[in-house]
Amino acid sequence: MARVVVDVMPKPEILDPQGKAVLGALPRLGFEGVTDVRQGKRFELEIDGELTPARLAEVEQMAETLLSNPVIEDYAVRVLAEPEVGA
């Protein structure tokens, strides 16, 4: 079994009101030095069986057609390293 992560973020040219709200709240809570915040989504998918190039291409298709809106969002697919047995 493999675990694949899809990170989805608004494209740089798209306004991010949620990120701006977080950015405005940080100083009010005593956190200084943050100059920008962008809020996105993270999906973790557990893939049954071996993660072949064909399966990874299928995850890419999932990311493009369901998990993100390619008009306003970018996505990145990455495979998480499997933990060592007994760790």
C-alpha positions as CSV (number, residue, x, y, z in Angstrom):
1,M,0.0,0.0,0.0
2,A,1.3,3.5,-0.9
3,R,0.3,6.9,0.3
4,V,0.1,9.7,-2.2
5,V,-0.4,13.4,-1.2
6,V,-2.0,16.0,-3.5
7,D,-1.4,19.6,-2.5
8,V,-3.8,22.1,-4.1
9,M,-3.1,25.8,-3.9
10,P,-4.7,28.9,-5.5
11,K,-2.7,30.1,-8.5
12,P,-0.5,33.1,-7.6
13,E,-2.6,35.5,-9.7
14,I,-5.8,34.4,-7.9
15,L,-6.9,36.4,-4.8
16,D,-6.9,34.4,-1.6
17,P,-9.3,36.0,0.9
18,Q,-8.9,33.2,3.4
19,G,-5.2,33.6,3.3
20,K,-5.6,37.4,3.7
21,A,-7.9,36.8,6.7
22,V,-5.3,34.6,8.4
23,L,-2.5,37.1,7.6
24,G,-4.6,39.9,9.3
25,A,-5.3,37.7,12.4
26,L,-1.7,36.7,13.0
27,P,-0.4,40.1,14.4
28,R,-3.6,40.4,16.5
29,L,-2.6,37.1,18.1
30,G,1.0,38.3,18.7
31,F,2.7,36.6,15.8
32,E,5.0,38.9,13.9
33,G,7.1,38.6,10.7
34,V,4.7,36.8,8.4
35,T,4.4,38.7,5.1
36,D,2.0,36.5,3.2
37,V,-0.4,33.6,3.7
38,R,-1.9,31.4,1.0
39,Q,-4.4,28.8,2.1
40,G,-4.9,25.5,0.2
41,K,-6.0,21.9,0.5
42,R,-4.2,18.7,1.1
43,F,-5.5,15.2,0.1
44,E,-3.9,12.0,1.3
45,L,-4.8,9.0,-0.8
46,E,-3.9,5.4,0.2
47,I,-3.4,3.3,-2.9
48,D,-4.0,-0.4,-2.7
49,G,-1.2,-2.5,-4.2
50,E,1.9,-1.4,-5.9
51,L,2.2,2.2,-7.0
52,T,3.1,1.8,-10.6
53,P,3.6,4.7,-13.1
54,A,0.1,3.9,-14.5
55,R,-1.4,4.2,-11.0
56,L,0.5,7.5,-10.4
57,A,-0.8,8.8,-13.7
58,E,-4.3,7.9,-12.5
59,V,-3.8,10.0,-9.4
60,E,-2.6,12.9,-11.5
61,Q,-5.9,12.6,-13.5
62,M,-7.8,12.5,-10.2
63,A,-6.0,15.7,-9.1
64,E,-6.8,17.5,-12.3
65,T,-10.4,16.5,-12.7
66,L,-11.8,16.2,-9.2
67,L,-9.4,17.4,-6.5
68,S,-8.6,20.8,-8.0
69,N,-10.1,23.4,-10.3
70,P,-7.3,23.8,-12.9
71,V,-8.7,27.2,-13.9
72,I,-7.8,28.8,-10.5
73,E,-5.7,26.2,-8.7
74,D,-2.3,24.5,-9.1
75,Y,-1.7,21.0,-7.7
76,A,1.4,18.9,-6.9
77,V,1.4,15.1,-6.5
78,R,4.0,13.5,-4.3
79,V,4.5,10.0,-2.9
80,L,5.1,9.7,0.9
81,A,7.9,7.5,1.9
82,E,6.7,4.3,3.6
83,P,7.6,4.0,7.2
84,E,10.1,1.3,8.1
85,V,8.7,-1.9,9.6
86,G,9.1,-1.8,13.3
87,A,9.7,1.9,13.4
